[in-house]
Amino acid sequence: MRLISFICALLFLCLSLIDISRGKAQAVEYGSFSPGVSHVDMIEAMRSVLREQPELILEALEQNPVALAELVQRASIVREVEVEKERRLREFTQPKTPVIDVTRPIRGNPEGLVTIVEYGDFECSFCRSASSTIGEVLRQHEGKLRFVYKHNPLSFHPMAELSARYFEAVAMQDLEQAWLFHDQVYEQQDQLAQGEQALQAIVASLQIDRRRLENDLYSETVEHRLILDRDETNRFGFDGTPAFLINGVSLVGSQPKENFEEIIPMFSPDVQRGEPIVDQAVR
């Protein structure tokens, strides 16, 4: 409200100056136009006065530093939005290119038009929040999207890498059981403070071979997958979690569903652009 009042006052000042510049003696009522002066004439006269005396705006702003700060803040927000739009358009035409290993867990439609890749950390609270958002997005676009979960375990989360190993070891036996593990880890994230026994408790509820799981945890296959995921996060400059690629367009942080919905429509069938992903069976 202070900003609106300030702008009204500034317009009133400008309109008053217009009348003075035209030699009019009558006062201008607050919020109204002078009789006999057209809107176009007023705008042109206002521009003329401000061009000749730009210091009038600065003087008015100096009288209300709070309004000035609000204007600067709003301008900064507008600029950030424009920069984000430019980045998305740039990545739309020159997308980041993750490798999609078709032998690893894929949620949704394996042939979906849009691929969402997450680089996550099972111990990250922001990733837990993002997990719920991704679920909503997949339900909203059922049959049209596919979701791939990759790992970026942060060094200050002691259970993050081990959780990633468990996920991949479970996936080597059963892809659907791996997604059950994924969901339960996030649902029970607070239990990770108990250490590996929290993961073992989740595994106990799954239909998998426990002995084989233990052998696979530090296998060459699991090790190779974690290395490839970490290499991709470094290549794309993702130093925090979660980070997402939506057909090669990046979205960093725990974002609201609306931000995913802004990017997904960019990939309608009639839109032409470069191929954003590479599908293959990684050995």
Disulfide bonds with the S-S distance in Angstrom:
none
